[in-house]
Amino acid sequence: LLGLTYHQLRALLKKHQI
């Protein structure tokens, strides 16, 4: 579950391009 969240967080950051 933690890994999935981490991946999702990274995807979000990439989408936002922070």
Secondary structure, DSSP 8 states (H G I E B T S, - for coil): -HHHHHHHHHHHHHHHT-
